[in-house]
Every structure is written in C-alpha cells, then in structure tokens.
Amino acid sequence: MKNGICFLFVAVFLIVGCAEQKPEEAARQIVDQQVAVHHEGFEMDTSRVAYKVIAQEGDTAMVEVSGDIAVKAVIPLAKKGGEWVLNVPHADPAAQGAGKPARHPAGH
C-alpha cells in the first residue's frame, strides 16, 4: 500500500543547541523521529521531503517542510458490530500472571 502525501507543510520553531548544526538538519531529525514514534509498523520513506529555512533570527528558525512521504504497511482489521476496526491482539492473561500466585475473591 502506497500513499503519497502530496504536500506536507510544517513550520517548526527550533532553538539551535549546537552552532554547527543547521536548522534544516534539526528539522529533518525531528520529522524522522515523529514518523518513527507515531507510525510504528509503517514503513515511511522521507527521502523525498525537502527542508528550507524561511526565517531565522538569532537562536530561532522557521523551517518549511514539504514533499512526498511514501508509505507501506499492513493493517490487521476485524469486523466487529458490522464495522471494520483495528485488530490488535490482546496479551494472553495467563502470560501476564506468570510467576505470580492467582488471586481469588474472598471466600472462593
């Protein structure tokens, strides 16, 4: 499955912590980190994303982020109540309690 995001515009305020790093490089790291953290299980190619400083003053900058992100993923679905929903396997309750004594309600 491939979805292209035709235009991605993100204005990023950056406080540049290292004088050697350019704002574009910091923005690229932020975008790559956000893609990795918020899109677990998705293969996303950000190599066609462009970064351009549109304003910079002192230790702050605005970076325009635009381009296409190629996406590939397999999404497990299950029909519940007549609607397709994300099918996330639940943890095995027996495995969760492994190594712990079973707790029973009082009097049982």
C-alpha positions as a LaTeX table, in Angstrom:
\begin{tabular}{lrrr}
\hline
Residue & $x$ (\AA) & $y$ (\AA) & $z$ (\AA) \\
\hline
Met1 & 0.00 & 0.00 & 0.00 \\
Lys2 & 1.48 & 3.30 & $-1.01$ \\
Asn3 & 0.08 & 6.64 & $-0.02$ \\
Gly4 & 1.75 & 9.82 & $-1.08$ \\
Ile5 & 1.33 & 12.89 & 0.94 \\
Cys6 & 1.22 & 15.48 & $-1.82$ \\
Phe7 & 2.23 & 18.39 & 0.28 \\
Leu8 & 3.45 & 18.44 & 3.83 \\
Phe9 & 3.97 & 21.82 & 5.36 \\
Val10 & 5.23 & 22.01 & 8.87 \\
Ala11 & 6.50 & 25.21 & 10.41 \\
Val12 & 8.99 & 24.27 & 13.08 \\
Phe13 & 10.38 & 26.68 & 15.65 \\
Leu14 & 13.82 & 25.48 & 16.55 \\
Ile15 & 16.20 & 26.52 & 19.26 \\
Val16 & 19.54 & 25.55 & 17.81 \\
Gly17 & 21.57 & 23.94 & 20.58 \\
Cys18 & 24.72 & 23.29 & 18.57 \\
Ala19 & 26.21 & 26.09 & 16.47 \\
Glu20 & 27.43 & 23.58 & 13.88 \\
Gln21 & 24.01 & 22.01 & 13.22 \\
Lys22 & 21.86 & 23.76 & 10.64 \\
Pro23 & 18.13 & 24.30 & 11.26 \\
Glu24 & 17.32 & 22.09 & 8.24 \\
Glu25 & 19.23 & 19.20 & 9.82 \\
Ala26 & 17.44 & 19.64 & 13.14 \\
Ala27 & 14.05 & 19.73 & 11.35 \\
Arg28 & 14.92 & 16.54 & 9.44 \\
Gln29 & 15.77 & 14.77 & 12.71 \\
Ile30 & 12.50 & 15.94 & 14.28 \\
Val31 & 10.42 & 14.76 & 11.31 \\
Asp32 & 12.20 & 11.40 & 11.19 \\
Gln33 & 11.70 & 10.95 & 14.94 \\
Gln34 & 7.99 & 11.84 & 14.72 \\
Val35 & 7.50 & 9.40 & 11.84 \\
Ala36 & 9.22 & 6.61 & 13.78 \\
Val37 & 7.40 & 7.26 & 17.06 \\
His38 & 3.91 & 7.95 & 15.77 \\
His39 & 3.76 & 5.46 & 12.91 \\
Glu40 & 5.01 & 2.21 & 14.42 \\
Gly41 & 4.59 & $-0.67$ & 11.98 \\
Phe42 & 4.61 & 1.61 & 8.94 \\
Glu43 & 7.49 & 1.84 & 6.51 \\
Met44 & 7.79 & 5.51 & 5.64 \\
Asp45 & 10.35 & 6.88 & 3.20 \\
Thr46 & 11.10 & 10.55 & 3.92 \\
Ser47 & 13.92 & 10.84 & 1.39 \\
Arg48 & 11.74 & 13.00 & $-0.92$ \\
Val49 & 10.98 & 15.56 & 1.79 \\
Ala50 & 12.63 & 18.97 & 1.43 \\
Tyr51 & 13.63 & 21.31 & 4.26 \\
Lys52 & 14.01 & 25.06 & 3.68 \\
Val53 & 14.74 & 27.78 & 6.25 \\
Ile54 & 12.15 & 30.50 & 5.67 \\
Ala55 & 13.08 & 32.68 & 8.65 \\
Gln56 & 16.00 & 32.71 & 11.05 \\
Glu57 & 16.84 & 35.19 & 13.77 \\
Gly58 & 19.40 & 34.54 & 16.44 \\
Asp59 & 18.76 & 31.16 & 18.01 \\
Thr60 & 15.32 & 30.57 & 16.44 \\
Ala61 & 14.29 & 29.47 & 12.97 \\
Met62 & 11.21 & 28.59 & 10.92 \\
Val63 & 11.73 & 25.62 & 8.61 \\
Glu64 & 9.32 & 24.77 & 5.81 \\
Val65 & 8.94 & 21.02 & 5.33 \\
Ser66 & 7.37 & 19.84 & 2.07 \\
Gly67 & 7.35 & 16.88 & $-0.26$ \\
Asp68 & 6.11 & 13.32 & $-0.51$ \\
Ile69 & 6.31 & 10.52 & 2.01 \\
Ala70 & 5.96 & 7.03 & 0.58 \\
Val71 & 4.07 & 4.73 & 2.94 \\
Lys72 & 3.85 & 0.95 & 3.14 \\
Ala73 & 2.05 & $-1.00$ & 5.86 \\
Val74 & $-0.18$ & $-3.98$ & 6.55 \\
Ile75 & $-3.09$ & $-3.12$ & 8.82 \\
Pro76 & $-4.85$ & $-6.03$ & 10.58 \\
Leu77 & $-8.63$ & $-5.49$ & 10.61 \\
Ala78 & $-11.57$ & $-7.39$ & 12.08 \\
Lys79 & $-15.26$ & $-6.84$ & 11.58 \\
Lys80 & $-16.96$ & $-6.08$ & 14.91 \\
Gly81 & $-20.52$ & $-4.89$ & 15.19 \\
Gly82 & $-20.73$ & $-4.56$ & 11.43 \\
Glu83 & $-17.75$ & $-2.20$ & 11.22 \\
Trp84 & $-14.12$ & $-2.82$ & 10.31 \\
Val85 & $-11.81$ & $-1.95$ & 13.20 \\
Leu86 & $-8.13$ & $-2.36$ & 14.00 \\
Asn87 & $-7.50$ & $-5.95$ & 15.12 \\
Val88 & $-4.89$ & $-5.68$ & 17.86 \\
Pro89 & $-4.16$ & $-8.99$ & 19.59 \\
His90 & $-4.61$ & $-8.81$ & 23.34 \\
Ala91 & $-1.94$ & $-10.09$ & 25.66 \\
Asp92 & $-2.51$ & $-13.60$ & 26.98 \\
Pro93 & $-3.92$ & $-13.20$ & 30.52 \\
Ala94 & $-2.14$ & $-16.41$ & 31.58 \\
Ala95 & 1.20 & $-14.95$ & 30.47 \\
Gln96 & 0.55 & $-11.71$ & 32.36 \\
Gly97 & 0.23 & $-13.57$ & 35.64 \\
Ala98 & 3.13 & $-15.93$ & 35.05 \\
Gly99 & 5.16 & $-16.33$ & 38.21 \\
Lys100 & 2.53 & $-14.68$ & 40.40 \\
Pro101 & 0.08 & $-16.53$ & 42.65 \\
Ala102 & $-3.51$ & $-16.48$ & 41.42 \\
Arg103 & $-5.78$ & $-14.07$ & 43.23 \\
His104 & $-9.25$ & $-15.26$ & 44.05 \\
Pro105 & $-12.12$ & $-13.26$ & 45.52 \\
Ala106 & $-12.51$ & $-13.72$ & 49.28 \\
Gly107 & $-14.48$ & $-16.81$ & 50.21 \\
His108 & $-13.79$ & $-18.74$ & 47.00 \\
\hline
\end{tabular}
